[in-house]
Amino acid sequence: MTLAFFSGMVLAVIVSAWILYRRANRPPPHVQLLMEMDEEAERSSKAVLRATHSPWQREADWWKSEDDQSAKL
């Protein structure tokens, strides 16, 4: 009886952690749409900034890869 109760409690904790993890890493569709729209606006503003400066000038964070910059968001 005690082993079954302990196993059930461990299972409940694991399921709860999995549900919290999925909620944190997969936003609801409307939030994901807003995030994608924000990323698109940011990309277009960066494209405008790139077009306005001279070719020999670089952005302050030119050495960072695109993946590093998107991971911060």
C-alpha positions as CSV (number, residue, x, y, z in Angstrom):
1,M,0.0,0.0,0.0
2,T,2.8,2.4,0.9
3,L,4.7,1.7,-2.3
4,A,1.6,2.2,-4.4
5,F,0.9,5.5,-2.7
6,F,4.5,6.7,-3.1
7,S,4.5,5.6,-6.8
8,G,1.2,7.5,-7.4
9,M,2.6,10.6,-5.8
10,V,5.8,10.4,-7.9
11,L,3.7,9.9,-11.0
12,A,1.5,12.9,-10.1
13,V,4.6,15.1,-9.7
14,I,6.0,14.0,-13.0
15,V,2.7,14.6,-14.9
16,S,2.4,18.1,-13.3
17,A,6.0,19.0,-14.2
18,W,5.3,17.8,-17.8
19,I,2.1,19.9,-18.1
20,L,3.9,23.0,-16.7
21,Y,6.8,22.4,-19.1
22,R,4.5,22.1,-22.1
23,R,2.5,25.2,-21.2
24,A,5.7,27.3,-20.7
25,N,7.3,26.2,-24.1
26,R,4.2,26.1,-26.3
27,P,2.2,29.3,-26.0
28,P,-1.4,29.4,-27.0
29,P,-2.0,30.0,-30.7
30,H,-3.1,33.7,-30.3
31,V,0.1,34.4,-28.3
32,Q,2.3,32.6,-30.8
33,L,0.7,34.6,-33.6
34,L,1.5,37.9,-31.8
35,M,5.1,36.7,-31.2
36,E,5.5,35.9,-34.9
37,M,4.1,39.3,-35.9
38,D,6.5,41.0,-33.5
39,E,9.4,39.0,-34.9
40,E,8.4,40.0,-38.5
41,A,8.2,43.6,-37.6
42,E,11.6,43.5,-35.9
43,R,13.1,41.8,-39.0
44,S,11.7,44.5,-41.3
45,S,12.9,47.3,-39.1
46,K,16.4,45.7,-39.1
47,A,16.3,45.5,-42.9
48,V,15.5,49.2,-43.0
49,L,18.3,50.0,-40.7
50,R,20.7,47.9,-42.8
51,A,19.6,49.7,-45.9
52,T,20.2,53.2,-44.3
53,H,23.8,52.8,-43.2
54,S,26.8,52.7,-45.5
55,P,28.1,49.3,-46.6
56,W,31.3,49.6,-44.5
57,Q,29.4,50.3,-41.3
58,R,28.1,47.4,-39.2
59,E,25.6,47.0,-36.5
60,A,26.8,47.0,-32.9
61,D,26.1,43.3,-32.5
62,W,27.4,42.1,-35.9
63,W,29.4,39.3,-34.4
64,K,26.3,37.6,-33.0
65,S,24.5,35.0,-35.1
66,E,20.8,35.3,-35.9
67,D,20.1,32.3,-33.7
68,D,21.6,34.0,-30.7
69,Q,19.6,37.1,-31.2
70,S,16.3,35.2,-31.6
71,A,17.0,33.1,-28.5
72,K,17.0,36.3,-26.3
73,L,13.4,36.9,-27.2
